[in-house]
Every structure is written in structure tokens, then in C-alpha cells.
Amino acid sequence: MLSIPDDPVRPVEHALFILGATYAPQAQLLIKPFLHHSDPEVREEARQAAAEITADLEGL
């Protein structure tokens, strides 16, 4: 049986990871507000997601 974590922040972090993995510049608009989130782990995941997209754009 699948166990869902009880931590309410985890889904946000997972969503940010997925947005970064799309490499879609449009995802930056969805990621940007989380760069100022109250939780430092969420901010870090948002920073990494934004960096992932930026790095992909620089590689073109």
C-alpha cells in the first residue's frame, strides 16, 4: 500500500521540481512567487527549478 507523506510542504516542492524539469520558460511565472516562500526548503527548490530552466536556455 502506498503511503502519502504527512508533510504539507512536500507536494509544493515536488511540483516545483516538476516545473523545473519541463525546461519551459513559461514555468518561470509559476516558480517565481515561491522564491520568497516562508519555508527555506521551498525557496531552495524554487531556486533550483528556476536555475534548471535558465541552464537549459543557455545551452541552446
Number of C-alpha atoms within 10 A of each C-alpha: 3 4 5 6 9 7 7 8 12 13 11 14 19 13 15 24 19 13 22 25 15 14 19 15 15 11 18 18 10 13 22 15 11 20 18 14 13 9 11 12 13 20 20 17 21 28 19 17 27 26 15 18 20 16 12 15 12 7 6 5
